[in-house]
Amino acid sequence: MASVVGSKFLRFLLVLYFAEAGALLALSPWSRFWLRRVVARSPEALQGLLLSPYFRSLIVGIGFLHLWVAVTELEAWRKSVFGGRAAPAPPAGP
């Protein structure tokens, strides 16, 4: 029983990791963060590559793959927690 609970908890942590990493990778290449932290601190030989829209789009694509994995794992986690049935609906209002 403890390993099942631990497994579900680890899967939830995996979902959180992939969601956070995906959001960071999908948004950061087009932000000031990218220019200040990544491009400005890189060797000059790499700055052209890091500023390339093709390379930035590659990083965004990797971010979207992370988000896709997060959604897939979230669905698998939901099925393992609720046993394949839908999540309970909230009670109807008055």
N, C-alpha and C positions, 0 to 999 in steps of 0.2 A: 504493500500500500504506500509506503514512504517513497519508494522509487517511482511510482506512478505520479504522485504529487510533485516530486522533484523534477520529473520529466516534463510535466505540464508547466512548471515554473520556469524551467530552462527554455522551453519553447517560447514562452511569453517574453523572456529576456531576449531571445533571438529575434523575435518580431520587433521589439523596441530598438535593438541595434540596427537591423536592416532599415527600419523606417527612418531613424535618425541619420544614418550614413547616406541613405538615398536622398533625403531632403538636402543635406549638406552638399553632396556631389551634384545634385540637379540645380541648385541655386547659386552656389558660390562662384563658378567660373564667369559669371556675368556681373559680379558685384565688385565694389571697391576693395573688399577683403582680398579677392584674387589678385588685384593689382598691387596692393600694399604688402601683403604677406607672402604671396607665392612668387609673383613676377619680380618684384623689386629685390627680393633676397636670393634670387637664383643667379647662377653664372650667366654672363652676357651671351654666351653661345646658345643657351636654352631660352632666352627671353623671346626670341622670334617665334619659337615653337609654342611657348606658353600663351602668347598673345594671338595665335592663329585661331580663327573661328572654327576651323575643322577640328583642332585639338580640343577646344572648349566644348564643342558639340559631342566629341567622343566621351569626355568626362560627364557631360549631362546624360548621355546614353547609359553609361555605367550607373549613374544615379537612378535612372528610371528602372534599370534591371534590379537594383536593390529594392526599390519601392514595390516592384512586382513580386519579388520574393517575399517581402514583408506581408503583402496582401494574401499571398498563397499560404504562407505559414499561419497567418492570423485565422484564415478559414479552417485550416487543419486543426489549430488549437481550439477554435470554437467547437468544432465537431467532437474533439476529444473531451472537452469539458461538458458539453450538453448531449453527448451520446448520439450525434447525428441528427438530432431534432432541432427545430428552430429555438432561438432564445425565447424565454418566457416573455410574453407581452405585458406591458404595464397595465394595471387595473384601469378599467374605464371610469371616467369621471362621472359626477352626479348628473 
